[in-house]
Amino acid sequence: IVYRFSSAERRGDLFREAISLFVGKRVAASLDDTRTIGLTGKRETVTILFTDIRGFTAYAEQVCDTDGPEVLVQKLNAYMATMAAIVVNFGGQVNKYIGDGIMAVFSDEDGTAAGDHALRAVRCGLEMVRQPGDPQTGVGIHSG
């Protein structure tokens, strides 16, 4: 019984972490508490960060020709995991994956100081662009 409880608790923690990555900690906590998704909305100023892989088509063709499509998928998955971890490290939320790109949202909800979301997004983008090796990342940022 103790083993089952411990295993279920670890699965629940993993689920909460995965959900909060995409919908934010507040929504994940609400979902955990109420077991429902509140369909509400509000207006707030946020910063949106978009990324993409520079020259992805040429990069994909090169990797597929040299190593095969399964290696491309492995590299793309590792790349996306690295980029998502950077977003989370700077208090952002991955909103969606768009082909070889990512859309992330930075808001006051996950910040340390009111209005710091734009600075966190810029710092996040700089770290993403500075990642060594291939592929190279491009970043665009907008606040409003």
ABEGO torsion letter per residue (X at the ends): XAAAAAAAAAAAAAAAAAAAAAAEAAAAAAAAAAGBBBBBBBBBBBBBBBBBBBGAAAAAAAAAAAAEAAAAAAAAAAAAAAAAAAAAAAGBBBABBBEABBBBBBBAAABABBGAAAAAAAAAAAAAAABBEOBBBBBBBBBX
